[in-house]
């Protein structure tokens, strides 16, 4: 009986191991389709954003509600794949072309072993050292789980991180918290931290497309908003992320780096770029210039016509004077 249980435990362990996903050669993105068939579908994320083929579209402003709340208790955890941050409150996002409000569920990070790689999305084939994903679920859905499997059920905001010479104070509490979650399963609490601290000051410029979760089960439920303006972070702060491990304490240490999925084929999807104020201003300037030119041309034409009419009138008057003069002379 004990022998049978031992064999069963081994079999269960093999089965679990075969389905456990990660980022190395044995369980990384190239193998996900074997256990998660949705990862093989045609509207997958992330993607490379080719700015020469994006389609400009006017969106209203994105509204981040509750993102400035510093009273919430935030939990930073190592989940074996990333550093994930959740909150005791329920911030939300709306506007920006979204058809309803979406509730905040969690945010997490993707980063590289060095600063030449790390982000999941790329822009014109440029990869940033890290990327944050703010994950939200549709208000009209019953739960996050229900939303995560429904088309358009999730609204995910991607934020790029770029290296700065100095520490970014916005990441100080996160960097400190990372020191307490070295291993899978560990968590810590952050206080006096607002989500909008790690958003760029300008959220008006962004890319929009329909895609998927970038980790198994790869459900194609994501409305992606990738902000064009990156947020700064120092190498010292990035090193805190690279000090985490995929494994639990006591297991063989496996450094948590390069936890990003390679870009996926676009397969005919349209990527929209928000029409910025500067674009509108340029259009208005162009329209104004055209109107000024048209007005000037009209005024010039009117003036010319008036001058011509005046000249004609002067010629006619002169002709009449000479005519009356000669008539008087010949009558006399």
Backbone torsions as a table, in degrees:
resi	resn	phi	psi	omega
1	UNK	NA	-45.0	178.7
2	UNK	-62.5	-38.7	179.8
3	UNK	-64.3	-40.7	179.5
4	UNK	-63.8	-42.0	178.0
5	UNK	-63.4	-38.1	179.9
6	UNK	-64.7	-42.5	178.3
7	UNK	-63.2	-42.2	178.7
8	UNK	-60.6	-42.3	179.9
9	UNK	-62.3	-40.3	178.8
10	UNK	-64.3	-44.3	-179.9
11	UNK	-62.6	-42.2	177.4
12	UNK	-63.0	-38.9	179.2
13	UNK	-64.5	-40.1	178.2
14	UNK	-65.7	-43.6	-179.3
15	UNK	-62.0	-44.2	179.6
16	UNK	-64.0	-43.1	-178.8
17	UNK	-63.1	-37.3	-177.8
18	UNK	-68.8	-24.0	-178.8
19	UNK	-100.4	-3.5	-177.5
20	UNK	-81.8	123.5	-176.7
21	UNK	-97.2	160.0	179.2
22	UNK	-165.2	-147.3	-174.9
23	UNK	-131.2	10.9	178.5
24	UNK	-97.1	-174.9	-174.8
25	UNK	-64.7	-28.3	-174.8
26	UNK	-87.0	-25.7	-177.0
27	UNK	-135.9	16.1	-175.0
28	UNK	-78.7	-174.5	-175.3
29	UNK	-51.9	-32.9	-179.6
30	UNK	-68.2	-15.8	-177.8
31	UNK	-106.7	-7.0	-172.4
32	UNK	-60.2	-36.2	-177.7
33	UNK	-61.0	-25.1	-178.5
34	UNK	-65.1	-34.3	-178.9
35	UNK	-109.6	-20.8	-176.5
36	UNK	-129.5	94.6	-172.2
37	UNK	-63.0	-27.9	-179.7
38	UNK	-62.8	-24.4	-179.7
39	UNK	-67.1	-9.4	179.9
40	UNK	-100.5	1.6	-178.8
41	UNK	-72.3	179.1	-167.0
42	UNK	-100.9	0.6	178.4
43	UNK	-122.9	58.3	-173.9
44	UNK	-94.3	160.2	177.4
45	UNK	-124.6	155.9	3.6
46	UNK	-81.5	179.1	177.7
47	UNK	-136.1	163.5	167.1
48	UNK	-87.1	129.4	179.0
49	UNK	-92.9	106.3	178.0
50	UNK	-87.6	105.8	-173.2
51	UNK	-68.0	-15.0	179.2
52	UNK	-80.9	-11.9	-178.1
53	UNK	-120.8	10.3	176.5
54	UNK	-74.4	157.0	-179.6
55	UNK	-110.7	121.9	-178.8
56	UNK	-70.4	135.3	177.7
57	UNK	-145.1	139.9	179.7
58	UNK	-83.9	122.4	176.4
59	UNK	-117.8	147.1	170.4
60	UNK	-71.5	170.7	-176.5
61	UNK	-65.8	145.7	171.1
62	UNK	-72.4	139.8	179.2
63	UNK	-118.2	116.6	178.6
64	UNK	-102.8	100.9	-176.4
65	UNK	-92.8	130.3	179.7
66	UNK	79.4	2.3	-180.0
67	UNK	-73.9	-14.0	-179.6
68	UNK	-98.1	7.4	-177.4
69	UNK	-75.6	117.9	178.5
70	UNK	-101.6	1.4	-178.0
71	UNK	-89.7	-13.2	-177.0
72	UNK	-70.7	153.3	171.9
73	UNK	-93.9	123.9	-178.5
74	UNK	-111.1	138.1	-179.7
75	UNK	-109.7	122.5	177.0
76	UNK	-104.1	124.0	-174.0
77	UNK	-133.2	149.5	170.1
78	UNK	-95.4	111.3	-177.6
79	UNK	-101.0	14.6	178.8
80	UNK	87.2	-6.4	178.7
81	UNK	-128.6	-27.3	-173.9
82	UNK	-163.9	179.3	168.3
83	UNK	-99.2	119.2	-174.2
84	UNK	-114.4	137.2	-179.1
85	UNK	-118.3	125.6	176.1
86	UNK	-124.2	165.5	-174.3
87	UNK	-135.0	154.2	-179.5
88	UNK	-76.3	-15.7	178.1
89	UNK	-101.8	179.4	-178.9
90	UNK	-125.7	80.8	173.6
91	UNK	-64.7	172.0	-179.5
92	UNK	-151.6	168.6	176.6
93	UNK	-133.1	144.4	178.3
94	UNK	-153.3	179.5	-178.4
95	UNK	72.1	-163.0	177.4
96	UNK	58.8	28.2	-179.8
97	UNK	88.7	-4.4	176.4
98	UNK	-74.2	142.4	-174.0
99	UNK	-86.7	-5.0	173.0
100	UNK	-163.8	-176.4	180.0
101	UNK	-79.6	143.1	176.6
102	UNK	-123.4	132.1	-177.8
103	UNK	-86.1	140.9	177.2
104	UNK	-67.8	133.2	176.8
105	UNK	-109.0	-49.6	-179.4
106	UNK	-173.3	166.6	169.2
107	UNK	-129.0	154.8	178.0
108	UNK	-149.7	170.3	-172.4
109	UNK	-120.6	151.9	170.1
110	UNK	-128.3	137.6	-176.7
111	UNK	-152.6	167.2	-177.1
112	UNK	-107.6	175.4	177.0
113	UNK	-76.3	-18.7	172.8
114	UNK	-148.8	174.6	-170.9
115	UNK	-83.1	8.3	174.3
116	UNK	-88.0	-12.5	180.0
117	UNK	-140.3	166.7	175.1
118	UNK	148.0	-45.0	-178.3
119	UNK	-73.9	155.5	177.7
120	UNK	-85.4	-52.4	174.0
121	UNK	-76.1	152.6	173.2
122	UNK	-127.7	155.9	178.4
123	UNK	-122.1	116.8	-175.2
124	UNK	51.3	42.4	177.7
125	UNK	69.8	8.3	176.3
126	UNK	-89.0	127.0	179.8
127	UNK	-106.4	129.6	179.0
128	UNK	-84.8	164.2	-179.2
129	UNK	-71.3	-17.2	179.9
130	UNK	-164.5	164.4	179.4
131	UNK	-148.6	139.3	175.7
132	UNK	-104.8	139.2	173.3
133	UNK	-116.7	117.5	174.8
134	UNK	-95.3	112.1	-172.9
135	UNK	-101.5	129.4	-179.4
136	UNK	-130.2	151.5	178.5
137	UNK	-121.9	150.3	-170.9
138	UNK	-63.1	131.8	-177.0
139	UNK	-58.1	-36.5	-175.6
140	UNK	-79.7	-6.5	178.5
141	UNK	-85.2	154.2	-175.4
142	UNK	-70.6	-30.5	-176.2
143	UNK	-160.4	169.0	176.1
144	UNK	-62.3	-42.8	-178.7
145	UNK	-59.7	-41.2	179.0
146	UNK	-66.2	-41.5	-178.6
147	UNK	-67.3	-35.0	-174.2
148	UNK	-69.3	-15.7	178.9
149	UNK	-108.4	0.8	-178.2
150	UNK	-103.2	140.2	177.4
151	UNK	-57.2	125.2	-178.7
152	UNK	73.3	14.9	-178.3
153	UNK	-76.1	-24.0	-177.8
154	UNK	-118.4	144.2	171.4
155	UNK	-117.9	114.7	-174.5
156	UNK	-114.7	127.3	178.9
157	UNK	-105.2	122.6	177.9
158	UNK	-100.9	133.4	178.9
159	UNK	-126.1	124.2	178.2
160	UNK	-80.4	146.7	172.6
161	UNK	-113.3	135.8	177.1
162	UNK	-124.6	151.2	-174.2
163	UNK	-74.9	134.2	174.5
164	UNK	-120.4	158.4	-179.0
165	UNK	-68.9	-32.3	-176.9
166	UNK	-110.3	155.7	174.3
167	UNK	-59.7	143.6	172.1
168	UNK	-92.4	115.2	-177.3
169	UNK	-55.1	-25.9	-179.6
170	UNK	-62.7	-24.3	-178.2
171	UNK	-99.1	3.0	-176.4
172	UNK	-58.9	-48.7	-176.8
173	UNK	-68.4	-35.0	177.2
174	UNK	-67.1	-44.6	179.8
175	UNK	-60.2	-40.2	177.5
176	UNK	-66.4	-42.3	179.7
177	UNK	-63.3	-33.4	-179.8
178	UNK	-60.7	-28.1	-179.7
179	UNK	-66.4	-17.2	-178.4
180	UNK	-101.8	0.0	-178.5
181	UNK	-127.4	46.6	-176.8
182	UNK	-58.1	-39.2	-172.9
183	UNK	-112.8	155.8	176.6
184	UNK	-53.2	128.8	178.6
185	UNK	99.7	-11.1	-179.8
186	UNK	-89.3	149.4	179.4
187	UNK	-147.1	162.7	178.1
188	UNK	-149.8	168.8	-177.0
189	UNK	-110.2	137.7	175.0
190	UNK	-111.3	142.5	175.9
191	UNK	-128.7	164.1	179.0
192	UNK	53.2	44.5	-179.3
193	UNK	-131.1	133.4	178.3
194	UNK	-113.6	139.1	-177.8
195	UNK	-59.9	-35.2	-176.8
196	UNK	-71.7	-7.9	175.7
197	UNK	-62.7	-29.2	-177.1
198	UNK	-108.4	20.2	167.8
199	UNK	-97.8	151.1	174.4
200	UNK	-68.1	154.0	179.2
201	UNK	-61.9	-32.4	-179.7
202	UNK	-107.4	112.8	177.7
203	UNK	-110.4	13.4	-176.5
204	UNK	-81.5	-23.9	180.0
205	UNK	-98.4	118.0	-179.4
206	UNK	-155.7	165.6	175.9
207	UNK	-110.1	145.9	-176.6
208	UNK	-132.9	131.6	174.6
209	UNK	-158.5	167.2	178.6
210	UNK	-100.8	130.6	-177.2
211	UNK	-153.5	-144.7	-171.2
212	UNK	-133.4	175.3	165.2
213	UNK	-64.5	146.9	-178.8
214	UNK	-95.1	7.3	175.6
215	UNK	-132.6	156.5	176.7
216	UNK	-54.8	134.7	24.5
217	UNK	-96.4	11.2	173.6
218	UNK	61.7	29.9	178.1
219	UNK	-56.9	138.0	-178.8
220	UNK	-88.6	65.6	-174.5
221	UNK	-115.6	5.8	-169.7
222	UNK	-96.8	129.4	164.5
223	UNK	-97.0	108.7	-172.9
224	UNK	-93.3	133.4	171.6
225	UNK	-124.1	105.6	-179.2
226	UNK	-102.6	111.5	-177.0
227	UNK	-70.0	137.5	-176.2
228	UNK	-77.8	-28.4	-177.6
229	UNK	-89.0	120.7	-179.8
230	UNK	-79.9	168.1	176.3
231	UNK	-113.0	142.9	-176.4
232	UNK	-84.3	150.3	175.6
233	UNK	-154.6	145.4	-176.6
234	UNK	-89.4	163.5	175.8
235	UNK	-61.7	-36.0	178.9
236	UNK	-62.1	-40.3	179.5
237	UNK	-73.3	-37.2	175.8
238	UNK	-63.2	-33.9	-180.0
239	UNK	-61.2	-28.4	178.9
240	UNK	-67.0	-36.4	175.5
241	UNK	-66.4	-41.4	-176.6
242	UNK	-72.8	-7.1	178.7
243	UNK	-88.5	-3.1	178.5
244	UNK	-79.8	165.6	177.8
245	UNK	-126.6	146.9	175.4
246	UNK	-68.8	-30.2	-171.0
247	UNK	-90.0	164.5	173.8
248	UNK	-78.4	159.6	178.6
249	UNK	-61.8	137.1	-179.1
250	UNK	97.2	-16.9	176.1
251	UNK	-91.8	171.9	178.8
252	UNK	-63.1	125.3	-176.1
253	UNK	-66.6	129.5	177.1
254	UNK	-131.1	107.7	-174.3
255	UNK	-57.7	132.4	179.3
256	UNK	-83.4	90.9	176.8
257	UNK	-140.7	163.0	179.0
258	UNK	54.6	41.7	179.7
259	UNK	-90.6	55.1	179.7
260	UNK	-129.2	147.6	176.0
261	UNK	-89.4	137.5	176.3
262	UNK	-62.6	157.6	-180.0
263	UNK	-63.1	148.1	-177.0
264	UNK	-108.9	158.9	179.9
265	UNK	-61.2	143.1	179.7
266	UNK	-74.1	-34.5	176.9
267	UNK	52.5	46.0	172.8
268	UNK	82.4	0.8	178.4
269	UNK	-69.7	151.0	177.2
270	UNK	-94.0	133.7	174.1
271	UNK	-108.5	120.7	-179.0
272	UNK	-95.8	149.5	173.6
273	UNK	-121.5	134.8	-177.6
274	UNK	-65.5	138.8	176.0
275	UNK	-77.1	117.0	-174.9
276	UNK	-84.4	166.2	177.2
277	UNK	-59.8	-36.9	-178.7
278	UNK	-65.8	-35.9	177.8
279	UNK	-65.4	-44.0	178.3
280	UNK	-62.8	-41.7	-180.0
281	UNK	-62.4	-40.1	179.6
282	UNK	-64.8	-41.0	178.9
283	UNK	-64.4	-41.6	179.2
284	UNK	-64.4	-40.3	178.6
285	UNK	-62.9	-42.3	179.2
286	UNK	-63.7	-43.1	178.7
287	UNK	-63.7	-43.3	179.7
288	UNK	-62.0	-41.6	-179.9
289	UNK	-64.2	-40.3	179.6
290	UNK	-65.3	-41.9	179.4
291	UNK	-64.0	-41.1	178.9
292	UNK	-63.1	-43.0	-179.8
293	UNK	-63.6	-43.1	179.3
294	UNK	-63.3	-43.0	-179.9
295	UNK	-63.0	-44.2	-179.4
296	UNK	-62.9	-41.3	-179.7
297	UNK	-64.8	-41.1	-179.9
298	UNK	-64.3	-44.5	-179.9
299	UNK	-63.1	-40.0	179.8
300	UNK	-64.0	-42.0	179.9
301	UNK	-64.7	-43.0	179.3
302	UNK	-62.4	-43.1	-179.9
303	UNK	-63.6	-41.1	-179.9
304	UNK	-64.6	-41.4	180.0
305	UNK	-63.6	-42.5	-179.9
306	UNK	-63.2	-42.1	179.7
307	UNK	-62.6	-43.1	179.5
308	UNK	-63.1	-43.3	179.3
309	UNK	-62.6	-42.6	-179.9
310	UNK	-62.8	-41.9	-179.6
311	UNK	-63.9	-41.5	-179.9
312	UNK	-63.3	-42.5	-179.9
313	UNK	-62.6	-41.4	179.8
314	UNK	-63.0	-42.7	179.9
315	UNK	-63.3	-43.4	179.8
316	UNK	-62.6	-43.8	-179.8
317	UNK	-61.2	-43.9	-179.8
318	UNK	-62.2	-42.2	-179.2
319	UNK	-61.2	-41.1	-179.8
320	UNK	-65.4	-39.0	179.1
321	UNK	-61.7	-48.1	-179.9
322	UNK	-63.2	-36.1	-178.8
323	UNK	-64.5	-44.5	179.8
324	UNK	-66.5	-35.9	-179.9
325	UNK	-62.3	-49.4	-178.4
326	UNK	-66.6	-36.0	178.1
327	UNK	-62.3	-42.1	-179.8
328	UNK	-65.0	-38.8	-178.9
329	UNK	-65.5	-48.0	-176.7
330	UNK	-71.8	-27.9	175.8
331	UNK	-71.2	-34.7	-177.9
332	UNK	-72.2	NA	NA
